[in-house]
Amino acid sequence: MAYDIPDHPVMIPMTRDEAESLSLSLSDLLCWLDGFRAARIGTPYDDHHPMGVEAVRTINLKLKTVF
């Protein structure tokens, strides 16, 4: 990073209900992606998948720790 800013927690304003709804939606997306990837096993495209899956999983796990 170009700036010398200390690392600190980031807060995203949302209600608990919004956070739970977002987490459920992220879980659904991750489940769909796993099915999509499983359907491609054995094809020339079995190693192709969207970028950011691990980032979505990480933020979802962080949301779940709040509940």
Secondary structure, 3 states (H helix, E strand, C coil): CCCCCCCCCCCCCCCHHHHHHHHHHHHHHHHHHHHHHHHCCCCCCCCCCCCCHHHHHHHHHHHHHHC
